[in-house]
Every structure is written in structure tokens, then in C-alpha cells.
Amino acid sequence: MEGKKRTHPRSTLTELTVQTSRRFGKTTSVAAVILLTLVTSARGAGLLLYETGAPDLGTASAGRAAMAADASTAAANPAGMTLLDRSQLLGASGALLPSSNFDIAPQTTTPGGGGGNAGVFTPIGGFFYVYKLSDRIRLGVATVSDFAAAFNYGKKWTGRYYVTQEPLITGKVNPSIAYDVNEWLSVGAGFSFSVGRLLFQSKINNLRRTVPDGGLAIESWDEAFGGNVGILLRPLPKLRVGLTYQSPVDYKFGFRPHVTGLGPIASRIRQRIGGVKVNIPMEVPQQVMLSGLYEVTPKWSLMGNVGWQNWSAFGKFPIGITAVKQRSVDVNLHFSDTCQIAIGQQLRIGEKWLWSAGFAYDSSPVSRANRVPTMPIDRQLRYGTGVQYQVNRDITAGLAWEFMDAGPAPYSARRGPLAGTLQGHYSTDYLNFVGLNLIWKF
């Protein structure tokens, strides 16, 4: 029985030629084809991170909205700042160490290699400060990066006409305030100022084997604002429940593509693209997290999370292309909302040591049919552990490690004769997070 033919979420080269010819006219149609097929890949990148190097790295984020154990709660749940008995400063630094190796499927049409380990070393870290203004009021500030991805597949990769290099990094400053309403309820809120940088590079097929590949590069910076609110409940002396909401953060990246090395057949495209400006919005998804912590004994606690992230909104956006007149094309990458479940524990060993461990599951934001090589993310399994040592009454030092398995992330992409067919999966798709943290109470 013959099934229905599946249409890829990004239109094929022929379909885009017809659509863009009608919208932009003959002078920009070919340029628009290249921009739309490659720029949609750039927009598909990114990984929303819980990992800042703070102590909750050791629980794989389990309980992060309810723990309120240190100044990192200024970012996790501002309401938790009211549980800190003194002003507190926390510094965290570390690294994201990825291992991302692509295995090529037989259906792939472009000759080339697997790209080796495409993951790029990325520093992580954060700065958190909480000031005790009064018995009921706390002021806080957090400086973190919560959205990142960095891949470099190399110039000989079989998918080079899709992407060769694609780092996307954001950083934000988040001041906040918290108020202790009564003995069982605290509330908190904050706003954030964020800066994002998007860089995307790929090769352009010049169609002739004797002519080397051309190149396309885009780079853009933008600023955006957001906000977060949280509540912390203490219905029982040994039980804490935290609920947080993080608003979406909307970037509007704009750039003029830089094209190099086009052969004689495609040389006219350079002039068309050179006069074009492209605008791509990118929304960091809004999210909700509910956490709980229960003190089983004075030395042992259990904690957990359930969460939701609005990735479906991330996948829908308009691309604005300015040539003579401003035009836009609506794109849908068919992303899905995700959920998270996490469990963890903390055990105090003696008077000085605290051991943490945890596990978290995040569902995949995109299916195999809609996955793009710039976001090789499947379902995510996180395993974390860490220790903290109390040096004295005022200073605590910690070390944490988390291993994330991002799944095989299989995909099958078809973009016509220029980019070809790219199919395969990842034999390794792992991220290691290592973080050091230091807490100073005063």
C-alpha cells in the first residue's frame, strides 16, 4: 500500500523558487532561495540550559526551585532568597565539554566525512548575590548564560551545504526582589537584560566539481528583556514547594549575509544577496517549573521537579528579507513543547561534607522528520553528582559534574540539488558539565 509523500517542514529548493519568485520577483528569487534554506537552519539552533555551575549541577537541577540553599536561588527561584539568613555571594565557573559524532546513512548524497567531534568547548559559569535588606526583604542579582550551542563540523563534512559552524551564546543579568509574607509563604520577582550572539556558516554548492565550494556567513548581536516570578511554600516544617515562571525572551537578529567563492554559474547571486538584509526573530522559550524538597532526616533530603518549556513557539517565526521592499515569509520548524521530570537527593556526611546526586529527563523538542543538523538534540537524560565542603562558618567550596545524553538524534533532510540529502544519526551525542563554586556568607 502506497503511503502519503512526506513534505519536509522547510520547503524543497524547487518549491522555494516558485514561492519566492512570486514574492520578490526575478531579481531576488535565487538569492531568497539560498537565504531561506540556510537561514532557517541557523534559526533552528540552541539549547536551553539549567547548568550554570552552581551547586544544583550536582542534582541535575532536581529541586532547584525549592532548595533555596544558596545565592543561586536568585536565578532559580527569587522567592527562595528569603530563606538565606545572611547576605551571600556565590561565584561559579566551569566548562561544557561535548562529544558529538555524526554517523552517515547510505541515503546521504553529498560526498564527505562525518565531521569528527563537532562539539566545541564552551565556558559556563555564573555570579549570584543576595543582600539581606531586612528580616522580610531580600534583594538579589544573577549573571548567567542560559541558552547556548556551539558546533563546528568542518569544511569537508558531508552536510557542509547545511551548516559548518554555528555558535549561539546568550548572557543575562537578572536583578530580583523577594518578600517573606509569613512563616509559610514567600514571593519573589525579577527582570532580565540579555545579550545574544548568533554566528552561522555553511558552504554553497557551485555545482561544478572543478570549482571549489563557495561560502555563506552571517553574524548578529541583539539585546532583549525578560522577567521571572516565583513563590515558595512551606506547608510543613520539613517540606518546601517552589513554583517559578520564566517569561520568553525575544531576540531580533538582523544581518547582511556575506557570500564568498561563488563560481561562474552562481556569481550573479553575490550581487543579489549583497544588497539584502535578513531579519530573524528568536524566542528563548518561556518555562514553568514546580519543585519540591522533603527533609527525610536532619542529614538527608529528597527533591524533585516537573517542568514545561514552550518550544512550539520557538519553531514558528517570520523571516524578513529587505531588497527594494520589505517582505516576510512565515516559517514553521514544527517544534513541540517539552516536559521535564527530575529527582535527586542530598546527604550530609559528618559536619563538613554534603553529597548531591540526581537524574533528569527532558523530552525532545523536535521529531526526526523535523530535526536539523544545527540542533542535534533528541530526548535528554541528565546524571549529576557533586560535593560541597564547609571550610568555615562563612565559606563553602563545591565541585559538581553532570553528564547529559542528548540521544541519537536521527534526522533525514532533503533540500534539492544544491544541498542534497543528509541522513544519519549521532553515535555519541553527549555533553559533560564540570563546575566549581564558592559561597561566601557575610
N, C-alpha and C positions, 0 to 999 in steps of 0.2 A: 504494500500500500504506500503510495507516494505521499510524503508529508509536505506541509507548507514550507515554502522557502523562507528562511530567517533573514530579516533585514538587519544589518549592523546598525547600532544606535548612531554612529557617525556615518553620514551618507557616503556612498562609494564615490570615486572620482568622477564617474560619468554623471551621477545624479547631482553632485555639487556643481558641475559645469553648467548643467541646464538651469539649476536654481539661481546660481549667482549671475549667469548671463542675463537672466530676466531682470534681476535686481540692480545690477551695477553697469550693465552694458558691455559691449565687446572689449572696450579698452581696459577693463579691470577684471574680467571674468577669470582668466587663468591665474592671475595673482591672487584673487579671492579664493580659488580652489586650494592653492598651496597654503595660504594662511589659515583657512578654516580647518583643513585636515590636520595641520601641525599644531595650531594654537589650541584646539580642543584637547589635544594630548597634554599640553602644558597646564591647562586648567584642571586636568584630572588628578594632579599630584597633591600629595600632602598626607600627613599622619598626625592626628590629634593625640598629643602625649599627656599622660599623667605624670611622667617621670621628670622630676626637677632636681634629683639628687638629695632631696630631703629625706628624713628617716622613714617616711611611709613607702619609700622604694623597697624596703625590706619586707613589707606585707603585700607587695604587688598592688598597692593602692587600697587594699581592703580596709574599711573603717575610716577612710581619710576625712569624711565629713563629720565624724563623731569623735575621733580620738582627742582632738584639741590638746595635744600633749606638748606642743612647742609652737614657736612663732610661725611655722609654715602653715598653720591654720588660717593665717591672714589671706592666703590664696585658696586653700581647700574649702573652708567654711568660716567666714569672718565672725559669725556668732560665737565660735569656739574661743575667740580671744579673751572672753570674759572669765574663762577658767584658769588663765595664767595668773599666778599670784603676784608676779613681779614683771617689770619691763624686761624685754628679752630680744636678743639679736641672734639670728641664725644665718650662717653662711654655708652654702653647699656648692660643690664643684665636682665634675666628673666627666664621663665620656660615653658616647653612644658608639658601639663597635659592631657594625653589621657584617653579616656574611650572606650575600645574595648571589647565587649562581644559577644561571638560566640553562635549561636543557632544551635543545632544539627538537621540534617534532618534524617528521618527514614531510608534512604538508607545506613547510616554510619554503618560499620560492627565491628569496634573496641569498646569494652565497655569502658566507662569513662565519665567524666564530660565535661562541656563546657569551662573550664579553667578560669572562673571568668573574672575579668577585666585584660586582658593580656597586656594592655598598661603600660609602665614604665616611671616614671618621668624622664625628660631629661632637663638639664640646657641649655639655649640658651643665646646668647649674642654676642657682637662684640666690636671692638675697631677701631676707624676711625680717621685719622689725615690728614689734608690738610695744606700745607705750601705755602704761597704766596711768590714765588721766585722773581717775577717781575709783572708788570702790565698785561703781557700776559701769563705768565707761572706759573703753579701750580704743585706742587709735592704732592703725596698722598700715603697713605698706609692703608690697611684694613685687619683686622684679624677677620675671621668669620668661622662658620660652616654652610655649605650649603647643606649637604646631611646626613640624619640621619634616623634611625629607631631603635626602641627598643621594643621587645615583649617578654613576659615570660608567657607561657601558663600553666606551672606547670607539674609535673611528672605524674599526673593522667588524663591529658587531653585526650580526645578521638583521637586526632590527634598527639599523642606523638611520633608515629613512623615516622612522617613527620618533626616535629620540636617541641622543648620545649622552647628553649630560643634562641634569635637571635638579639643581638645588632650590629648595623653597624653605626659607627660615623666617620666623617671626619672633619678636620680643615685645614684652609689655611691662608697664608699670601700673600697679593696681593699689591705690590708696583705699582704705576702708575704715569703718567705724562700727563698734559693737556696743550693745546696751544690755545689761543684766536686768531683765524685767522683774523677776522674782526668783525664788530658790529653785524653780523647775523649768524656767523659760529664759532663753537669751535670743536676741535677734541681731543681725548684722547686715551691712550692705556696703558696696564699693563700686567704683567705676574704674575703667582701664583706658590707658592710651597705648596703642600698639603700633609697631612699625614692621612692615613686611618687605621682603626682597624675593623677587621671582626671577630666576635665570633659566632659560631653556635653549638648548642647542640640538640640532639634528642635521643630517645630510640630505641633499637633494639629488635625486637620480637624474643624471644628464642623458640617460637613455643609450648613449654610445659607450661601448666597452673601452674604447681608446681614449675617452675623455674622463678624467677623474671626477669624483663626486663634487658637487657644489655644497655650500653650507648655508644654514639659516640660524641666526642667533637673535634672541630677544632678551631684554633685561628691563626690569622696572622696580621702583620703590613706591610704597604708599603708606599713609598713616590712617588709622581707624580708631574708633571709640567703642567701648562696650561697658557692660555692667554685670554685677553679680549680687545676689542676695542669699541669705541663709538663716536658718533657725536651728537652735539646739535645745532639745527637750531632755529633762532628767526626771522621768516619771517615778523612778525608783533609785535609791542610793547607789546601786551597783549597775544601773542601766543608763546609757546615753543614746539618743537618737538624733541624727543630724540630717537635714534636708537642704540642698543647695540648688540654685538655678544660675546658670551662666548664659548670658544673652549671646546672640550671634554677633560676630564682628565682621563688618563688611569692608573689604579692600576693593579698590577700583584701580587695577593696574592698567597703565597706558604706555604705549611704546611705538617706535617706528622700527620695523624689522630690518635687520642687517643681513644682506644676502651677498655671498661671495662665490667665486669659482664656477659660475654658470657657463655651460658650453654654448656652442653656436645655436642650437635649437631653442634653448631656453633663455638666451641672452636678453631678449626683449622683456622678459619678466622682471629683470632687475629694475628697469626704469619704472615699471608699473608699481612694484612694491615699494620702491624708494620714496614715492610720494604718498604712501598710505600710512595712516595711523590707526592702530588697533587698540580697542579698549576691552578689557576682560575683567568683569567683577568676580571676586572670590569671597565666598561667605564661610568663615570658620563656624562650624555648626553650633547651634545652641544645645545645651545639655542640662539634664536633671539627674541628680544623684541622691539616693537615700542610703544612709549608712547607720549601722548600729554597733554598739560595743557593750559587752557584758563582762563584768568582773567576776569570774568564777570563784577565784580565791584572791587574797591580797597580792599574790605574786603572779597570777595567771589570768589573762583576759582573752576573750574571743571577740572577733569583729567580722563585719561583712558589708557588702554593697549590693544594691541593684541600681542600674543606671540606664539612661536613654540618651541618644545623640541623633540630631536631626540631619542625617546625611542626605536625605532625599532632596532637601532644599539646596544643598551644596551642588548637586548634579544638574540643576536647572538654572540657566543663565543666558543673557543675550550677549552676543559678540557685536561690538560696534566697529564698523570699518568706515573710515573717512577718506574719501578720494576727492572728488569735486563736491559731493554732498555726503552728509552723514547718513549711513544706512545701518541696519542691525539685522542680525539673524538669530533667532532663538534656537538654543541647543539644549538637548536633554541627554545626559550621560546615563540615565536610568540607575541612579544610586538609590539605596534603600536605607531607611532608618535602622540604627543598630541598638542592641541592648548589651549591658554588661552585668555579670554576676561575679562577685569576688568573696573569698573567705580568707581569714588569717588569724594569727594568734601572736601574743607577746608573753614571754616568760621571763620573770626576773630571777637571775641566778646570783645568790648572795646579795650583798648590799650595793655592789658597784656595776654589775653587768645586766643588760637587758637584751634578750634574743628575740628577733622577729622572724616570722615566716608567713608566706601567703601565696594564694593562687587566684588568678582572674581569667575569665573567659569573655571575649568580645566577639559578637557576630560580625560577619563580613558585610561591608558597606556596598559591595558590588558583586554581581554574579559573573560566572565565567564568560557568558556571552557579551557582557558589557565592560569587562576589565580592560585596562590599558596598561602598557608597559611602564608608564611613568608612575603608576601606583600599584606595585605588585603585592597587594595586601589581600589576604584571604581572612578567614576567621583567625583570631589571635588568642594564644594561650600564654599567660604570663606566670612565671615562677620566681618568687622573690625571697630573699633572706638577708638578714643584717644583724649587726650587734652595735650596742652603744655602751660606752664606759663613762661612768661619772667620775671625773677627775677630782672634783671637789664640789662644794655646795653651789658654786656659781658656774662651773664649766663642765660640759658633757661633750665627748667626741664620739663620732659614729662612722661606720663603714657599712655600705649596703650594695648588693648585687641583684640584678634582675635579668632573667633570660626570657626573651619573647620569641615564640614560634609563630610566624605570620602565615604558616600554611603553604601548600604547594602553589597556590595562586595560578592555576592554569588559565590560559586565555587563547583565543583564536581571533585575530584581527585581519581584516581584508580591506585594502584601500586602493584597489585598481592597479594599473601597470606601473605607476611611478613608485609607490611604496611596497607593492607586492603583498603577499600573505605571510603573516607571522604567527606561528603556533608553537606552543610549548608549555613548560611549567618550570618551577624552581625546585632543584634538588636540595638546595639549602636556602632558606628564607628566614634567617634568624637575626635578632638584634640583642646585643648584650649591653646592659646599662650598668656602669660602675659609678658609685658616688661616695664622696667623703663629706661629712658635715660636722660643724662645730657650733655648739649652743653656748651663749654667754648670758647669764641672768644677772640683773643688777637693780 
